[in-house]
Structure formats: C-alpha cells, structure tokens
C-alpha cells in the first residue's frame, strides 16, 4: 500500500470487455515522508475519487478485493481517500 | 515480515466498504536496535487496538488478509503484532545494524 495523489485520468476506447466499466487514473506515488517520489502508477478507481485527491492505493492480489474491481484484471486499486493531507503532513513533520 | 514503529494515523472517511472498520497507519521501519531506517510502510490495523508509538511487526502481501477479520479486504500490508522486546545473542549484536 502507498499514499498517492491522483494527477490524471486515462481515456481508452479499445479495451477488453472486462475493462469496459473501469475507471483508470494516474497516481503519483508519495513516499513515507509524504513527499512526491516522481514515480507514477496507473490504478483502478474503487471508491469514486477526483483529480487532485490524495488516496491510498493497494497493489497485488489485494487490488481485486473491492467489489468494483473483483472481476477486472487489476493489480493496483484506489481504495481510500485521505481526509486532510495537509494536516497529516504538518503533523507528521512535528513527530 | 518487518519491524517498525507506528508514526501516524492516516484518516480516511471515503473508503471501500470492505475496509470500513480498518485504521491505516504510517509505520517507520526500524533496525533491530530500534534506530530508524529510511523506509516507511502504510499498514492496515484492525483488531489489536494499537496506537502511535507502538513497536509492531508488519506482514506484507496476501498473507495480510489471513489475519483474523481481514478476509477479502483490499489491503496488502497489515500490522500483525506488537513487539515488547527483542533479544539477540551477544555474538550477533553487530548484525542489529544494517
């Protein structure tokens, strides 16, 4: 699992049947200090998020556990949205 | 499995229904002598009732869903135990640092 920020979505028209209802987003990976790493990952949306949201992403077989992605060939899914990232980051620096 | 200390809770209200009851924590990974490593993990914690400052064991990958109550949850890292102490033979003390 990692913390990330949704920075873009992916539009694709020619795709497999399993992916017809999938929403794919580009997520910038943040490290444990809550700073961007410059790496990116394409993730399935399981909860309904928007651009700019800070989210938790799970990978591997866990990506197919949410109801929405359970029948999709997913290996990375967004499964939670972080409430107040700025506050979290500020408090994290003080720890 | 890895060893670390709980640094901060990540509060989320919008989340997958399957992880409704779960708390997420940022865990700083530690050497065996409890000095910090430059690595962190985001872990789920469900039933143990731990908090910031606890030393913990974390489990990665699909075994994290074998923990009691974590079945079918979209998590791939979970806290499995609280660490009270670590004992290492005197001969191997220098292994404790990375």
N, CA and C atoms of all chains as a GROMACS GRO file, in nm:
protein
  579
    1UNK      N    1   0.084  -0.119   0.000
    1UNK     CA    2   0.000   0.000   0.000
    1UNK      C    3   0.087   0.124   0.000
    2UNK      N    4   0.043   0.226  -0.067
    2UNK     CA    5   0.116   0.351  -0.062
    2UNK      C    6   0.020   0.468  -0.071
    3UNK      N    7   0.073   0.585  -0.033
    3UNK     CA    8  -0.003   0.709  -0.043
    3UNK      C    9   0.027   0.772  -0.178
    4UNK      N   10  -0.074   0.825  -0.242
    4UNK     CA   11  -0.052   0.887  -0.373
    4UNK      C   12  -0.147   1.002  -0.397
    5UNK      N   13  -0.122   1.073  -0.508
    5UNK     CA   14  -0.211   1.181  -0.547
    5UNK      C   15  -0.259   1.156  -0.689
    6UNK      N   16  -0.389   1.172  -0.708
    6UNK     CA   17  -0.446   1.149  -0.841
    6UNK      C   18  -0.415   1.269  -0.928
    7UNK      N   19  -0.338   1.246  -1.035
    7UNK     CA   20  -0.295   1.360  -1.117
    7UNK      C   21  -0.349   1.352  -1.260
    8UNK      N   22  -0.418   1.247  -1.295
    8UNK     CA   23  -0.472   1.242  -1.430
    8UNK      C   24  -0.558   1.120  -1.450
    9UNK      N   25  -0.642   1.125  -1.554
    9UNK     CA   26  -0.716   1.003  -1.585
    9UNK      C   27  -0.680   0.955  -1.724
   10UNK      N   28  -0.719   0.833  -1.752
   10UNK     CA   29  -0.683   0.771  -1.879
   10UNK      C   30  -0.810   0.741  -1.956
   11UNK      N   31  -0.814   0.787  -2.080
   11UNK     CA   32  -0.928   0.757  -2.167
   11UNK      C   33  -0.883   0.652  -2.266
   12UNK      N   34  -0.956   0.542  -2.272
   12UNK     CA   35  -0.923   0.442  -2.373
   12UNK      C   36  -1.053   0.388  -2.429
   13UNK      N   37  -1.062   0.375  -2.558
   13UNK     CA   38  -1.187   0.328  -2.618
   13UNK      C   39  -1.177   0.181  -2.658
   14UNK      N   40  -1.064   0.141  -2.712
   14UNK     CA   41  -1.048   0.000  -2.748
   14UNK      C   42  -0.994  -0.073  -2.628
   15UNK      N   43  -1.081  -0.144  -2.557
   15UNK     CA   44  -1.033  -0.218  -2.441
   15UNK      C   45  -1.111  -0.347  -2.425
   16UNK      N   46  -1.056  -0.438  -2.348
   16UNK     CA   47  -1.118  -0.568  -2.327
   16UNK      C   48  -1.252  -0.554  -2.255
   17UNK      N   49  -1.338  -0.651  -2.272
   17UNK     CA   50  -1.472  -0.647  -2.210
   17UNK      C   51  -1.465  -0.629  -2.060
   18UNK      N   52  -1.367  -0.695  -1.996
   18UNK     CA   53  -1.356  -0.687  -1.850
   18UNK      C   54  -1.334  -0.544  -1.804
   19UNK      N   55  -1.277  -0.463  -1.892
   19UNK     CA   56  -1.239  -0.327  -1.852
   19UNK      C   57  -1.341  -0.222  -1.893
   20UNK      N   58  -1.454  -0.265  -1.951
   20UNK     CA   59  -1.548  -0.166  -2.006
   20UNK      C   60  -1.592  -0.063  -1.903
   21UNK      N   61  -1.618  -0.106  -1.780
   21UNK     CA   62  -1.668  -0.012  -1.679
   21UNK      C   63  -1.556   0.043  -1.591
   22UNK      N   64  -1.433   0.012  -1.623
   22UNK     CA   65  -1.322   0.052  -1.536
   22UNK      C   66  -1.291   0.201  -1.550
   23UNK      N   67  -1.256   0.262  -1.437
   23UNK     CA   68  -1.206   0.399  -1.440
   23UNK      C   69  -1.058   0.393  -1.400
   24UNK      N   70  -0.976   0.441  -1.492
   24UNK     CA   71  -0.831   0.433  -1.469
   24UNK      C   72  -0.774   0.571  -1.442
   25UNK      N   73  -0.692   0.581  -1.340
   25UNK     CA   74  -0.631   0.708  -1.304
   25UNK      C   75  -0.479   0.694  -1.296
   26UNK      N   76  -0.412   0.805  -1.322
   26UNK     CA   77  -0.268   0.810  -1.300
   26UNK      C   78  -0.245   0.864  -1.160
   27UNK      N   79  -0.172   0.790  -1.079
   27UNK     CA   80  -0.146   0.828  -0.940
   27UNK      C   81   0.002   0.852  -0.922
   28UNK      N   82   0.036   0.970  -0.870
   28UNK     CA   83   0.176   0.997  -0.838
   28UNK      C   84   0.206   0.935  -0.702
   29UNK      N   85   0.314   0.859  -0.694
   29UNK     CA   86   0.348   0.786  -0.572
   29UNK      C   87   0.418   0.880  -0.474
   30UNK      N   88   0.370   0.882  -0.348
   30UNK     CA   89   0.433   0.959  -0.242
   30UNK      C   90   0.508   0.864  -0.150
   31UNK      N   91   0.621   0.912  -0.094
   31UNK     CA   92   0.698   0.825  -0.005
   31UNK      C   93   0.648   0.839   0.139
   32UNK      N   94   0.714   0.772   0.230
   32UNK     CA   95   0.670   0.770   0.368
   32UNK      C   96   0.679   0.904   0.439
   33UNK      N   97   0.759   0.996   0.384
   33UNK     CA   98   0.765   1.130   0.442
   33UNK      C   99   0.659   1.221   0.380
   34UNK      N  100   0.572   1.163   0.300
   34UNK     CA  101   0.464   1.236   0.235
   34UNK      C  102   0.515   1.337   0.133
   35UNK      N  103   0.626   1.305   0.070
   35UNK     CA  104   0.678   1.385  -0.040
   35UNK      C  105   0.666   1.305  -0.170
   36UNK      N  106   0.640   1.375  -0.283
   36UNK     CA  107   0.630   1.301  -0.410
   36UNK      C  108   0.763   1.236  -0.450
   37UNK      N  109   0.755   1.117  -0.505
   37UNK     CA  110   0.878   1.046  -0.544
   37UNK      C  111   0.911   1.064  -0.691
   38UNK      N  112   0.816   1.115  -0.770
   38UNK     CA  113   0.840   1.126  -0.914
   38UNK      C  114   0.805   1.000  -0.990
   39UNK      N  115   0.753   0.900  -0.919
   39UNK     CA  116   0.710   0.778  -0.987
   39UNK      C  117   0.558   0.781  -1.002
   40UNK      N  118   0.511   0.706  -1.100
   40UNK     CA  119   0.368   0.707  -1.129
   40UNK      C  120   0.315   0.566  -1.141
   41UNK      N  121   0.185   0.553  -1.117
   41UNK     CA  122   0.123   0.422  -1.132
   41UNK      C  123  -0.017   0.442  -1.188
   42UNK      N  124  -0.060   0.352  -1.273
   42UNK     CA  125  -0.197   0.355  -1.324
   42UNK      C  126  -0.281   0.264  -1.235
   43UNK      N  127  -0.388   0.322  -1.176
   43UNK     CA  128  -0.467   0.247  -1.078
   43UNK      C  129  -0.614   0.249  -1.114
   44UNK      N  130  -0.683   0.145  -1.073
   44UNK     CA  131  -0.828   0.137  -1.088
   44UNK      C  132  -0.894   0.213  -0.973
   45UNK      N  133  -1.004   0.282  -1.006
   45UNK     CA  134  -1.078   0.352  -0.901
   45UNK      C  135  -1.185   0.259  -0.845
   46UNK      N  136  -1.183   0.239  -0.713
   46UNK     CA  137  -1.284   0.152  -0.650
   46UNK      C  138  -1.382   0.231  -0.564
   47UNK      N  139  -1.360   0.360  -0.544
   47UNK     CA  140  -1.445   0.434  -0.448
   47UNK      C  141  -1.506   0.561  -0.507
   48UNK      N  142  -1.463   0.608  -0.621
   48UNK     CA  143  -1.515   0.732  -0.677
   48UNK      C  144  -1.436   0.851  -0.630
   49UNK      N  145  -1.322   0.876  -0.690
   49UNK     CA  146  -1.237   0.988  -0.650
   49UNK      C  147  -1.226   1.087  -0.766
   50UNK      N  148  -1.163   1.200  -0.738
   50UNK     CA  149  -1.148   1.303  -0.841
   50UNK      C  150  -1.004   1.344  -0.854
   51UNK      N  151  -0.977   1.425  -0.955
   51UNK     CA  152  -0.841   1.472  -0.977
   51UNK      C  153  -0.794   1.554  -0.858
   52UNK      N  154  -0.669   1.536  -0.819
   52UNK     CA  155  -0.612   1.613  -0.710
   52UNK      C  156  -0.630   1.550  -0.573
   53UNK      N  157  -0.713   1.448  -0.563
   53UNK     CA  158  -0.734   1.382  -0.433
   53UNK      C  159  -0.608   1.306  -0.390
   54UNK      N  160  -0.587   1.304  -0.258
   54UNK     CA  161  -0.482   1.219  -0.202
   54UNK      C  162  -0.548   1.087  -0.160
   55UNK      N  163  -0.486   0.978  -0.197
   55UNK     CA  164  -0.553   0.848  -0.184
   55UNK      C  165  -0.458   0.740  -0.131
   56UNK      N  166  -0.518   0.629  -0.088
   56UNK     CA  167  -0.441   0.509  -0.056
   56UNK      C  168  -0.462   0.408  -0.169
   57UNK      N  169  -0.352   0.349  -0.214
   57UNK     CA  170  -0.356   0.255  -0.325
   57UNK      C  171  -0.303   0.121  -0.276
   58UNK      N  172  -0.372   0.014  -0.309
   58UNK     CA  173  -0.319  -0.118  -0.275
   58UNK      C  174  -0.285  -0.194  -0.403
   59UNK      N  175  -0.186  -0.279  -0.394
   59UNK     CA  176  -0.137  -0.349  -0.513
   59UNK      C  177  -0.149  -0.500  -0.500
   60UNK      N  178  -0.105  -0.569  -0.601
   60UNK     CA  179  -0.106  -0.715  -0.598
   60UNK      C  180  -0.247  -0.771  -0.601
   61UNK      N  181  -0.265  -0.887  -0.538
   61UNK     CA  182  -0.396  -0.950  -0.542
   61UNK      C  183  -0.499  -0.872  -0.461
   62UNK      N  184  -0.453  -0.789  -0.368
   62UNK     CA  185  -0.545  -0.706  -0.289
   62UNK      C  186  -0.622  -0.609  -0.379
   63UNK      N  187  -0.565  -0.577  -0.495
   63UNK     CA  188  -0.632  -0.483  -0.586
   63UNK      C  189  -0.763  -0.539  -0.641
   64UNK      N  190  -0.781  -0.669  -0.633
   64UNK     CA  191  -0.904  -0.729  -0.684
   64UNK      C  192  -1.005  -0.757  -0.573
   65UNK      N  193  -0.981  -0.707  -0.453
   65UNK     CA  194  -1.073  -0.730  -0.342
   65UNK      C  195  -1.193  -0.636  -0.342
   66UNK      N  196  -1.182  -0.508  -0.381
   66UNK     CA  197  -1.302  -0.424  -0.384
   66UNK      C  198  -1.406  -0.480  -0.482
   67UNK      N  199  -1.535  -0.456  -0.448
   67UNK     CA  200  -1.644  -0.509  -0.530
   67UNK      C  201  -1.628  -0.472  -0.678
   68UNK      N  202  -1.594  -0.345  -0.702
   68UNK     CA  203  -1.591  -0.294  -0.840
   68UNK      C  204  -1.483  -0.363  -0.924
   69UNK      N  205  -1.368  -0.388  -0.863
   69UNK     CA  206  -1.258  -0.443  -0.941
   69UNK      C  207  -1.247  -0.596  -0.930
   70UNK      N  208  -1.345  -0.659  -0.863
   70UNK     CA  209  -1.330  -0.802  -0.833
   70UNK      C  210  -1.322  -0.889  -0.959
   71UNK      N  211  -1.384  -0.843  -1.068
   71UNK     CA  212  -1.380  -0.924  -1.190
   71UNK      C  213  -1.290  -0.862  -1.296
   72UNK      N  214  -1.211  -0.765  -1.257
   72UNK     CA  215  -1.125  -0.698  -1.354
   72UNK      C  216  -0.980  -0.744  -1.337
   73UNK      N  217  -0.902  -0.736  -1.443
   73UNK     CA  218  -0.760  -0.772  -1.432
   73UNK      C  219  -0.681  -0.658  -1.369
   74UNK      N  220  -0.706  -0.632  -1.240
   74UNK     CA  221  -0.645  -0.518  -1.172
   74UNK      C  222  -0.525  -0.562  -1.089
   75UNK      N  223  -0.419  -0.482  -1.090
   75UNK     CA  224  -0.309  -0.508  -0.997
   75UNK      C  225  -0.274  -0.383  -0.917
   76UNK      N  226  -0.363  -0.283  -0.922
   76UNK     CA  227  -0.343  -0.161  -0.844
   76UNK      C  228  -0.478  -0.092  -0.833
   77UNK      N  229  -0.527  -0.073  -0.709
   77UNK     CA  230  -0.660  -0.013  -0.691
   77UNK      C  231  -0.658   0.096  -0.586
   78UNK      N  232  -0.735   0.201  -0.614
   78UNK     CA  233  -0.752   0.308  -0.516
   78UNK      C  234  -0.867   0.268  -0.425
   79UNK      N  235  -0.840   0.252  -0.292
   79UNK     CA  236  -0.948   0.201  -0.206
   79UNK      C  237  -0.980   0.291  -0.087
   80UNK      N  238  -0.912   0.407  -0.075
   80UNK     CA  239  -0.950   0.501   0.030
   80UNK      C  240  -0.901   0.641  -0.007
   81UNK      N  241  -0.975   0.741   0.037
   81UNK     CA  242  -0.934   0.879   0.014
   81UNK      C  243  -0.892   0.942   0.146
   82UNK      N  244  -0.776   1.006   0.148
   82UNK     CA  245  -0.725   1.067   0.270
   82UNK      C  246  -0.800   1.198   0.295
   83UNK      N  247  -0.847   1.216   0.420
   83UNK     CA  248  -0.932   1.331   0.451
   83UNK      C  249  -0.858   1.463   0.440
   84UNK      N  250  -0.751   1.478   0.516
   84UNK     CA  251  -0.683   1.608   0.522
   84UNK      C  252  -0.532   1.586   0.511
   85UNK      N  253  -0.486   1.586   0.388
   85UNK     CA  254  -0.345   1.554   0.365
   85UNK      C  255  -0.252   1.661   0.422
   86UNK      N  256  -0.290   1.788   0.407
   86UNK     CA  257  -0.203   1.897   0.454
   86UNK      C  258  -0.182   1.887   0.605
   87UNK      N  259  -0.292   1.858   0.677
   87UNK     CA  260  -0.283   1.844   0.823
   87UNK      C  261  -0.194   1.725   0.858
   88UNK      N  262  -0.215   1.614   0.787
   88UNK     CA  263  -0.136   1.493   0.811
   88UNK      C  264   0.012   1.522   0.792
   89UNK      N  265   0.044   1.594   0.685
   89UNK     CA  266   0.183   1.623   0.653
   89UNK      C  267   0.246   1.714   0.759
   90UNK      N  268   0.167   1.814   0.801
   90UNK     CA  269   0.217   1.909   0.902
   90UNK      C  270   0.245   1.835   1.033
   91UNK      N  271   0.148   1.752   1.074
   91UNK     CA  272   0.165   1.678   1.200
   91UNK      C  273   0.278   1.577   1.190
   92UNK      N  274   0.296   1.521   1.072
   92UNK     CA  275   0.400   1.420   1.053
   92UNK      C  276   0.538   1.482   1.072
   93UNK      N  277   0.554   1.606   1.025
   93UNK     CA  278   0.683   1.673   1.040
   93UNK      C  279   0.716   1.701   1.186
   94UNK      N  280   0.608   1.723   1.266
   94UNK     CA  281   0.631   1.756   1.407
   94UNK      C  282   0.668   1.633   1.489
   95UNK      N  283   0.630   1.514   1.440
   95UNK     CA  284   0.656   1.390   1.517
   95UNK      C  285   0.806   1.366   1.528
   96UNK      N  286   0.797  -1.027   0.661
   96UNK     CA  287   0.768  -0.957   0.786
   96UNK      C  288   0.874  -0.851   0.810
   97UNK      N  289   0.832  -0.744   0.871
   97UNK     CA  290   0.924  -0.636   0.901
   97UNK      C  291   0.891  -0.577   1.037
   98UNK      N  292   0.983  -0.496   1.087
   98UNK     CA  293   0.972  -0.443   1.223
   98UNK      C  294   0.974  -0.290   1.216
   99UNK      N  295   0.881  -0.224   1.288
   99UNK     CA  296   0.878  -0.079   1.280
   99UNK      C  297   0.804  -0.017   1.397
  100UNK      N  298   0.789   0.115   1.389
  100UNK     CA  299   0.716   0.189   1.492
  100UNK      C  300   0.605   0.270   1.425
  101UNK      N  301   0.488   0.273   1.489
  101UNK     CA  302   0.376   0.346   1.432
  101UNK      C  303   0.400   0.496   1.446
  102UNK      N  304   0.397   0.567   1.335
  102UNK     CA  305   0.426   0.711   1.335
  102UNK      C  306   0.301   0.796   1.336
  103UNK      N  307   0.202   0.757   1.254
  103UNK     CA  308   0.090   0.848   1.233
  103UNK      C  309  -0.029   0.770   1.179
  104UNK      N  310  -0.148   0.812   1.218
  104UNK     CA  311  -0.266   0.752   1.158
  104UNK      C  312  -0.306   0.829   1.033
  105UNK      N  313  -0.344   0.757   0.928
  105UNK     CA  314  -0.395   0.821   0.805
  105UNK      C  315  -0.547   0.812   0.811
  106UNK      N  316  -0.611   0.928   0.827
  106UNK     CA  317  -0.757   0.927   0.845
  106UNK      C  318  -0.826   0.933   0.710
  107UNK      N  319  -0.912   0.838   0.684
  107UNK     CA  320  -0.989   0.834   0.560
  107UNK      C  321  -1.136   0.809   0.596
  108UNK      N  322  -1.228   0.888   0.542
  108UNK     CA  323  -1.370   0.856   0.560
  108UNK      C  324  -1.429   0.794   0.434
  109UNK      N  325  -1.386   0.844   0.318
  109UNK     CA  326  -1.432   0.780   0.194
  109UNK      C  327  -1.342   0.661   0.168
  110UNK      N  328  -1.397   0.540   0.182
  110UNK     CA  329  -1.316   0.423   0.153
  110UNK      C  330  -1.404   0.307   0.112
  111UNK      N  331  -1.340   0.206   0.059
  111UNK     CA  332  -1.412   0.087   0.016
  111UNK      C  333  -1.488   0.028   0.135
  112UNK      N  334  -1.616  -0.012   0.116
  112UNK     CA  335  -1.695  -0.063   0.230
  112UNK      C  336  -1.627  -0.178   0.304
  113UNK      N  337  -1.546  -0.255   0.234
  113UNK     CA  338  -1.481  -0.369   0.299
  113UNK      C  339  -1.377  -0.327   0.402
  114UNK      N  340  -1.325  -0.205   0.393
  114UNK     CA  341  -1.225  -0.160   0.491
  114UNK      C  342  -1.282  -0.056   0.587
  115UNK      N  343  -1.416  -0.058   0.603
  115UNK     CA  344  -1.483   0.037   0.693
  115UNK      C  345  -1.424   0.036   0.834
  116UNK      N  346  -1.398  -0.083   0.886
  116UNK     CA  347  -1.358  -0.093   1.027
  116UNK      C  348  -1.208  -0.078   1.048
  117UNK      N  349  -1.134  -0.057   0.940
  117UNK     CA  350  -0.988  -0.064   0.948
  117UNK      C  351  -0.927   0.074   0.967
  118UNK      N  352  -0.818   0.079   1.044
  118UNK     CA  353  -0.740   0.202   1.055
  118UNK      C  354  -0.611   0.186   0.975
  119UNK      N  355  -0.567   0.294   0.916
  119UNK     CA  356  -0.442   0.290   0.841
  119UNK      C  357  -0.337   0.372   0.914
  120UNK      N  358  -0.215   0.316   0.920
  120UNK     CA  359  -0.106   0.384   0.988
  120UNK      C  360   0.017   0.392   0.899
  121UNK      N  361   0.092   0.503   0.915
  121UNK     CA  362   0.224   0.510   0.855
  121UNK      C  363   0.322   0.452   0.957
  122UNK      N  364   0.395   0.349   0.918
  122UNK     CA  365   0.490   0.282   1.006
  122UNK      C  366   0.631   0.309   0.956
  123UNK      N  367   0.716   0.361   1.045
  123UNK     CA  368   0.857   0.377   1.009
  123UNK      C  369   0.929   0.247   1.038
  124UNK      N  370   1.000   0.194   0.939
  124UNK     CA  371   1.071   0.069   0.960
  124UNK      C  372   1.200   0.096   1.037
  125UNK      N  373   1.237   0.000   1.122
  125UNK     CA  374   1.349   0.017   1.214
  125UNK      C  375   1.450  -0.096   1.199
  126UNK      N  376   1.578  -0.064   1.232
  126UNK     CA  377   1.675  -0.171   1.252
  126UNK      C  378   1.640  -0.244   1.382
  127UNK      N  379   1.706  -0.356   1.406
  127UNK     CA  380   1.671  -0.434   1.526
  127UNK      C  381   1.711  -0.362   1.655
  128UNK      N  382   1.805  -0.266   1.645
  128UNK     CA  383   1.839  -0.189   1.765
  128UNK      C  384   1.749  -0.066   1.780
  129UNK      N  385   1.640  -0.062   1.705
  129UNK     CA  386   1.538   0.043   1.712
  129UNK      C  387   1.585   0.177   1.655
  130UNK      N  388   1.697   0.180   1.582
  130UNK     CA  389   1.733   0.303   1.510
  130UNK      C  390   1.655   0.305   1.378
  131UNK      N  391   1.612   0.426   1.335
  131UNK     CA  392   1.525   0.432   1.217
  131UNK      C  393   1.597   0.401   1.086
  132UNK      N  394   1.528   0.331   0.998
  132UNK     CA  395   1.573   0.314   0.861
  132UNK      C  396   1.499   0.416   0.775
  133UNK      N  397   1.553   0.444   0.660
  133UNK     CA  398   1.489   0.543   0.574
  133UNK      C  399   1.379   0.479   0.490
  134UNK      N  400   1.290   0.403   0.555
  134UNK     CA  401   1.183   0.335   0.483
  134UNK      C  402   1.055   0.343   0.565
  135UNK      N  403   0.946   0.351   0.494
  135UNK     CA  404   0.815   0.360   0.560
  135UNK      C  405   0.719   0.263   0.495
  136UNK      N  406   0.613   0.229   0.568
  136UNK     CA  407   0.510   0.144   0.510
  136UNK      C  408   0.374   0.195   0.554
  137UNK      N  409   0.276   0.186   0.469
  137UNK     CA  410   0.138   0.217   0.506
  137UNK      C  411   0.069   0.084   0.535
  138UNK      N  412   0.020   0.070   0.660
  138UNK     CA  413  -0.032  -0.059   0.703
  138UNK      C  414  -0.174  -0.047   0.756
  139UNK      N  415  -0.249  -0.155   0.741
  139UNK     CA  416  -0.383  -0.161   0.798
  139UNK      C  417  -0.376  -0.224   0.936
  140UNK      N  418  -0.464  -0.178   1.026
  140UNK     CA  419  -0.471  -0.236   1.161
  140UNK      C  420  -0.616  -0.247   1.198
  141UNK      N  421  -0.656  -0.366   1.241
  141UNK     CA  422  -0.798  -0.393   1.254
  141UNK      C  423  -0.841  -0.423   1.397
  142UNK      N  424  -0.779  -0.522   1.460
  142UNK     CA  425  -0.835  -0.574   1.585
  142UNK      C  426  -0.746  -0.552   1.708
  143UNK      N  427  -0.621  -0.516   1.690
  143UNK     CA  428  -0.530  -0.513   1.805
  143UNK      C  429  -0.547  -0.389   1.893
  144UNK      N  430  -0.597  -0.281   1.838
  144UNK     CA  431  -0.614  -0.158   1.915
  144UNK      C  432  -0.483  -0.092   1.951
  145UNK      N  433  -0.395  -0.078   1.854
  145UNK     CA  434  -0.266  -0.014   1.878
  145UNK      C  435  -0.273   0.135   1.849
  146UNK      N  436  -0.166   0.205   1.882
  146UNK     CA  437  -0.164   0.349   1.858
  146UNK      C  438  -0.025   0.398   1.824
  147UNK      N  439  -0.016   0.530   1.807
  147UNK     CA  440   0.112   0.590   1.770
  147UNK      C  441   0.215   0.562   1.879
  148UNK      N  442   0.335   0.522   1.838
  148UNK     CA  443   0.443   0.495   1.931
  148UNK      C  444   0.463   0.349   1.964
  149UNK      N  445   0.372   0.263   1.921
  149UNK     CA  446   0.388   0.119   1.948
  149UNK      C  447   0.487   0.057   1.849
  150UNK      N  448   0.572  -0.032   1.899
  150UNK     CA  449   0.658  -0.111   1.812
  150UNK      C  450   0.579  -0.229   1.759
  151UNK      N  451   0.586  -0.253   1.628
  151UNK     CA  452   0.499  -0.354   1.568
  151UNK      C  453   0.573  -0.440   1.467
  152UNK      N  454   0.513  -0.557   1.440
  152UNK     CA  455   0.552  -0.640   1.327
  152UNK      C  456   0.453  -0.616   1.215
  153UNK      N  457   0.503  -0.602   1.092
  153UNK     CA  458   0.410  -0.589   0.981
  153UNK      C  459   0.430  -0.706   0.885
  154UNK      N  460   0.319  -0.744   0.823
  154UNK     CA  461   0.321  -0.854   0.729
  154UNK      C  462   0.276  -0.801   0.592
  155UNK      N  463   0.344  -0.847   0.488
  155UNK     CA  464   0.320  -0.791   0.355
  155UNK      C  465   0.260  -0.895   0.261
  156UNK      N  466   0.188  -0.845   0.162
  156UNK     CA  467   0.134  -0.931   0.058
  156UNK      C  468   0.004  -0.998   0.098
  157UNK      N  469  -0.032  -1.104   0.029
  157UNK     CA  470  -0.162  -1.167   0.054
  157UNK      C  471  -0.175  -1.226   0.194
  158UNK      N  472  -0.067  -1.266   0.262
  158UNK     CA  473  -0.086  -1.315   0.400
  158UNK      C  474  -0.148  -1.211   0.493
  159UNK      N  475  -0.142  -1.083   0.457
  159UNK     CA  476  -0.204  -0.982   0.544
  159UNK      C  477  -0.355  -1.000   0.550
  160UNK      N  478  -0.410  -1.074   0.455
  160UNK     CA  479  -0.555  -1.098   0.458
  160UNK      C  480  -0.590  -1.228   0.531
  161UNK      N  481  -0.487  -1.296   0.580
  161UNK     CA  482  -0.514  -1.416   0.661
  161UNK      C  483  -0.534  -1.382   0.807
  162UNK      N  484  -0.500  -1.261   0.847
  162UNK     CA  485  -0.520  -1.220   0.986
  162UNK      C  486  -0.670  -1.218   1.016
  163UNK      N  487  -0.702  -1.243   1.142
  163UNK     CA  488  -0.841  -1.253   1.183
  163UNK      C  489  -0.918  -1.126   1.146
  164UNK      N  490  -1.026  -1.140   1.073
  164UNK     CA  491  -1.111  -1.027   1.039
  164UNK      C  492  -1.069  -0.951   0.915
  165UNK      N  493  -0.954  -0.985   0.859
  165UNK     CA  494  -0.907  -0.912   0.741
  165UNK      C  495  -0.944  -0.982   0.610
  166UNK      N  496  -1.024  -1.086   0.618
  166UNK     CA  497  -1.052  -1.164   0.498
  166UNK      C  498  -1.119  -1.077   0.390
  167UNK      N  499  -1.074  -1.093   0.267
  167UNK     CA  500  -1.131  -1.025   0.150
  167UNK      C  501  -1.117  -0.873   0.152
  168UNK      N  502  -1.035  -0.820   0.240
  168UNK     CA  503  -1.016  -0.675   0.241
  168UNK      C  504  -0.911  -0.634   0.138
  169UNK      N  505  -0.928  -0.516   0.077
  169UNK     CA  506  -0.827  -0.470  -0.018
  169UNK      C  507  -0.705  -0.411   0.053
  170UNK      N  508  -0.630  -0.494   0.121
  170UNK     CA  509  -0.510  -0.448   0.190
  170UNK      C  510  -0.394  -0.541   0.155
  171UNK      N  511  -0.274  -0.487   0.142
  171UNK     CA  512  -0.160  -0.573   0.114
  171UNK      C  513  -0.047  -0.553   0.215
  172UNK      N  514  -0.073  -0.475   0.320
  172UNK     CA  515   0.023  -0.465   0.431
  172UNK      C  516  -0.057  -0.447   0.559
  173UNK      N  517  -0.027  -0.525   0.661
  173UNK     CA  518  -0.105  -0.516   0.783
  173UNK      C  519  -0.015  -0.535   0.905
  174UNK      N  520  -0.059  -0.475   1.017
  174UNK     CA  521   0.013  -0.492   1.142
  174UNK      C  522  -0.034  -0.622   1.207
  175UNK      N  523   0.061  -0.709   1.241
  175UNK     CA  524   0.020  -0.840   1.291
  175UNK      C  525   0.047  -0.858   1.440
  176UNK      N  526   0.135  -0.776   1.498
  176UNK     CA  527   0.166  -0.797   1.639
  176UNK      C  528   0.233  -0.674   1.697
  177UNK      N  529   0.223  -0.660   1.829
  177UNK     CA  530   0.300  -0.556   1.897
  177UNK      C  531   0.427  -0.620   1.954
  178UNK      N  532   0.540  -0.550   1.938
  178UNK     CA  533   0.667  -0.604   1.984
  178UNK      C  534   0.698  -0.545   2.122
  179UNK      N  535   0.718  -0.633   2.221
  179UNK     CA  536   0.755  -0.585   2.355
  179UNK      C  537   0.906  -0.571   2.366
  180UNK      N  538   0.978  -0.672   2.320
  180UNK     CA  539   1.124  -0.664   2.327
  180UNK      C  540   1.186  -0.758   2.225
  181UNK      N  541   1.312  -0.730   2.192
  181UNK     CA  542   1.386  -0.817   2.100
  181UNK      C  543   1.514  -0.858   2.171
  182UNK      N  544   1.540  -0.989   2.178
  182UNK     CA  545   1.663  -1.038   2.239
  182UNK      C  546   1.752  -1.098   2.131
  183UNK      N  547   1.878  -1.057   2.132
  183UNK     CA  548   1.973  -1.111   2.035
  183UNK      C  549   2.099  -1.155   2.107
  184UNK      N  550   2.152  -1.268   2.068
  184UNK     CA  551   2.274  -1.322   2.128
  184UNK      C  552   2.388  -1.221   2.115
  185UNK      N  553   2.469  -1.214   2.222
  185UNK     CA  554   2.579  -1.118   2.227
  185UNK      C  555   2.669  -1.126   2.103
  186UNK      N  556   2.689  -1.249   2.054
  186UNK     CA  557   2.776  -1.273   1.938
  186UNK      C  558   2.728  -1.201   1.812
  187UNK      N  559   2.596  -1.182   1.806
  187UNK     CA  560   2.538  -1.130   1.681
  187UNK      C  561   2.494  -0.984   1.694
  188UNK      N  562   2.542  -0.918   1.797
  188UNK     CA  563   2.498  -0.780   1.822
  188UNK      C  564   2.524  -0.689   1.701
  189UNK      N  565   2.638  -0.713   1.631
  189UNK     CA  566   2.670  -0.625   1.520
  189UNK      C  567   2.578  -0.647   1.400
  190UNK      N  568   2.498  -0.753   1.402
  190UNK     CA  569   2.402  -0.774   1.293
  190UNK      C  570   2.282  -0.680   1.306
  191UNK      N  571   2.266  -0.623   1.426
  191UNK     CA  572   2.147  -0.543   1.451
  191UNK      C  573   2.144  -0.416   1.368
  192UNK      N  574   2.261  -0.371   1.324
  192UNK     CA  575   2.263  -0.252   1.239
  192UNK      C  576   2.272  -0.294   1.094
  193UNK      N  577   2.201  -0.219   1.008
  193UNK     CA  578   2.203  -0.255   0.866
  193UNK      C  579   2.337  -0.224   0.803
   0.00000   0.00000   0.00000
